[in-house]
Amino acid sequence: METVKIRRVGDSDVMTIPASLRGEDFISGQQVLVDKLPNGALLVMPVASMRAAIRNAGRSAIRKHAEALKLLEEYDREV
């Protein structure tokens, strides 16, 4: 954990990511998602990680509900 200052650049407030926290998930030019949590904390996540999480959740839902999805698929073909 490190302390950084929030600075004003144009109409935005910006923070730097210290080199010690950057790693390969946070490199210059990479897109990130920023979300404000109910407790006021900011969550910063690489877009690629979010895409992978969504893809995994979808695959899990398909596995979990495979029987229901198969029934829907068969019904759809009959109509």
C-alpha positions in Angstrom: 0.0 0.0 0.0 1.3 3.4 -0.9 0.1 7.0 -0.5 -0.3 9.1 -3.7 -1.8 12.6 -4.3 -4.8 13.3 -6.4 -4.0 16.0 -9.0 -6.1 18.1 -11.3 -5.4 17.7 -15.0 -7.9 19.7 -17.1 -11.4 18.9 -15.8 -10.3 15.6 -14.3 -8.7 14.5 -11.1 -5.9 11.9 -11.6 -3.8 9.6 -9.5 -0.6 7.9 -10.4 0.0 4.1 -10.0 3.3 3.6 -8.2 5.7 1.4 -10.1 5.7 -1.1 -7.2 1.9 -1.7 -7.8 1.9 -1.5 -11.5 2.9 -5.0 -12.6 1.8 -6.4 -15.9 -1.9 -5.8 -15.1 -1.5 -2.0 -15.1 0.7 -0.7 -17.9 0.6 2.7 -19.7 -2.1 2.9 -22.3 -4.1 -0.1 -21.0 -7.8 0.4 -20.3 -9.2 -0.1 -16.8 -12.6 -0.1 -15.2 -13.1 2.1 -12.2 -16.0 1.6 -9.9 -16.9 3.4 -6.6 -17.9 0.9 -3.9 -20.6 1.7 -1.3 -17.9 2.4 1.3 -16.3 5.1 -0.9 -13.3 3.0 -2.0 -12.4 2.8 -5.7 -12.0 -0.5 -7.4 -9.6 -0.5 -10.4 -9.6 -3.6 -12.6 -8.0 -4.2 -16.0 -10.7 -4.5 -18.7 -9.2 -7.8 -19.8 -9.7 -9.3 -16.3 -13.4 -8.2 -16.4 -14.0 -9.7 -19.8 -12.5 -13.0 -18.5 -14.7 -12.9 -15.4 -17.8 -12.3 -17.5 -16.9 -15.1 -19.9 -16.3 -17.5 -17.0 -19.6 -16.6 -15.3 -21.4 -17.2 -18.6 -19.8 -20.6 -19.0 -20.6 -21.5 -15.4 -24.2 -20.6 -15.9 -24.4 -22.7 -19.1 -23.0 -25.7 -17.3 -25.3 -25.2 -14.3 -28.4 -24.8 -16.4 -27.5 -27.1 -19.3 -30.7 -29.2 -19.0 -33.0 -26.2 -19.0 -31.1 -24.7 -22.0 -31.4 -27.9 -23.9 -35.2 -28.0 -23.3 -35.5 -24.4 -24.5 -33.4 -25.2 -27.6 -35.7 -28.2 -28.4 -38.8 -26.1 -27.9 -37.5 -23.3 -30.1 -36.9 -25.8 -33.0 -40.5 -27.1 -32.7 -42.1 -23.6 -33.1 
